[in-house]
Amino acid sequence: MSETFARVGNADRVLVALSGGKDSLCTLDVTVKRFGAERVTPFLMELVKGLDCEWEIIRKVEKRYGVKCLGVPHHDLSRLLRDAVMMPSTPKLQEVKLTKQSDTEAYVRKLTGAPDAWIAWGMRAADSVVRRAMLARIKGVDVPKRRVYPIWTWNLSDVYGYLRANKLPTPRIVGGGKFGGGVDLSPKTLFWLKKYWPSDYKKIEAVFPFVSAAVFR
């Protein structure tokens, strides 16, 4: 981790992708310890704005570090809208411009007034074969895109051990899974939200009116 951050140098601003899951919580903590909270800004990518099940732990994190987390649209939202996923298709939706991860990064940099900010992601090589190949190739630092992956070499034991040792907030549980995972439109997640976070379910239903069909199935 120290070697990874060493390649970043003494950055003036580091943005941290914060989902509230185990990996992102560790990533934020190590980033704050390395650069100081005054130079760190977390951001949450939202499929639906203002879900309490996501922001509950974010608020705890904001209080712990004295930071303000930004809520921004998830880049996958554009695809869901254009493909009319769980909603009626309209000509207007067909005109939605598809966005990528780099578009989200550019937007957050613009919001923070830090066009050259590094962005820290919680991806790990152990997540998948594809991520292992990508992260090993760049050794945790993508200089051209100014992305850094500070915990890329960690395994699950490292993550859970770090959470316990540093008394980090208990990661939120979405869809009944353990220690995180973002809010998505899978039937399992939707069913869980309807049961335990009905107000959030209604917010999702307002954007994606056909989710009830997925829950029914």
N, C-alpha and C positions, 0 to 999 in steps of 0.2 A: 504493500500500500504506500509506504513512504517513497519507494522508488517511482511509483506511478505518479504521485503528486509532485515529485522532484522534476519531472518532465514538464509539468504545467508552469512551474516557477512561482513567482510572487504575484499571482493574479489580483487585480483590483476588484473584480466581481466574479463570483461563481454562482450559477443558477443550478438548483437541484430539482430534478424530477421527483416529486413526492406523491406516491399513491396512498401511503398509509400502511402499506404492506411491510413485511419484515426486511426485505432488501433495501427498500427506499429509506426506511428509518435508520438503518445502519449507515447508509450512504450519507444521509444528512448529518448524522452525528460525527462521523470521521471528517467530513468536509468543514463543519463548524470548528472542530478542534484544530484543524490545519490552518484555516484562513481567518477564523474569528467570525462571530455572528453578524457583525456589522458589514461584512463583505459577502454575505450569503443570502440569497433569496430563493426560497422554494416555490415551486408551482405545481398545481394539481391539474391534470388534463381531465376534463369532464365530458362524458357523453350527454349527460343531462345536468343542467346547472343547479347547484345548491342542494345536493342530496345530503341529508343529515347523517346517513350511515357512513359517508365519506368524510364529512367535515368534523364529525365528533372527535376523532383522534387528531385531525389536523389542528384543531383549536388547542388541544393539549400540547402539541408540538410547538405551536406559536408561543404559548406561555412559557414553556421550558427554555426556549432559546432566545426569546425576545425578538422574534422575526415575524414578518407578515407574509403569508402564503398567498400567491396569486391563483385565481381560478381561470383557466383558459379552455377553450373548446378543444376536445381531443381531435387529432387529425383524422381518425377513423370515422368521425361523425359525418364528414362530407360524403364518404362512400355509402354509409347507411342511408343518408338522405337521397342521394342521387339514384341509388338502387331501390328506393322506396321500401326499405326493410320494415316490416310490421306497420306499414302505413299505406294509404292509397297513393298511387302514382299520379303525378300531375306534370304538365309541361314545364312548370317552373322548376320542379325538382330535377328534371332532366338537364337543366342548365347549371346546376350546382358544380362549381369547380372542385375537382379532387385536390386534396391537400396531403402533404407528406410530413414526416417527422421534422424535416428541415424547415418546413413552413411554420410549424409550431415553435421551433427554436428561434426562428427569425422574429416571430411575433412577440415572444417573451423578451427577447433582447431589446426590441423596440419599446415595449412597455416599461422596461427598467432603465431605458436610456443608456444601455451598455452594449453597443454593437459588437464589441470584441470579447464579451464575456464567455468564459468557459461554461459548459453545461455538464453536470455530473449525473450519470445514469447508474442505476443499481443492477444492471445486468451482470450475470456471472457466467463463466465458462462452463460451469457444471449444469447450466440450465438446459442446454441442448447441444447437439453436434454442430449445428450451424453457428451458434454463438461461440462455441469453443474455437472453431476455426477462425472466425472474425476477430475475436478478442486476442487470440494468440498471435495472429498476424500483426496486429498493431500494438501488442503488449499493453493493452489497457488505455492507450492514448491515441485518439484520432486528431492529429495536429491540424490538418487542413480544415476539418469541420469543427475544431475546438470542442471536442467531446472527450470526457475523461470517465473512466469506469474504475473507481477506486477500490471496489471489492471484487474485482473480476476473478481473482484467484481463490476466493473463499468457497468452502463447501458448506453444506447445511449445518454441520456441527459448529463451524466458525460463526455463522450467522446467529444461531440460537444462543451460543455461548456469549457472544458479544451483547446481545439483547439483555441477557440475565446479568452479566458482569457490570453493565453500565446502567442498569435499572431503567431501560427505555420503556416508554408507554407500551402496553400490550397492543400488538397490531390488531387492527379491526378484522373481523371475520365476515366475509361476504360469501353467500351461497352455502354456508355451512362448512366451508373448507377451513384449514388451519392456517393462521397467520397470514391472512391477506388474500391478494388477488383482486383485481379491479372490478368495478361494477360493469357487467356486460348484459347482453340481451339473451343469454342462454336460458332455457326453461328452468333449469335448476336455480339460477340466481334470481329470476323473476318470481318463482314460487316462494323462495326464501324471503324476498323483499315484501311480498304481499302479506306474508304471515307475521314477520317481525318488524317491518318498517312500512306500514301501510301508507303513510303520508308520502314517503319516497316513491312507492309504487305508483301512486296517483300522479306524481310529477312525471314519471317515466311514461305513464299511459297518456298524459296530455301531449307528449311529443310523438310517441309511437302507439297510436290508438289500437293496434291489433295485438298488443302483447297478451291480452286476455286469452286469445286463441292458443298461444303457446303454453300458457299456464294450464289451460283446460286439458290440452293433450298430455 
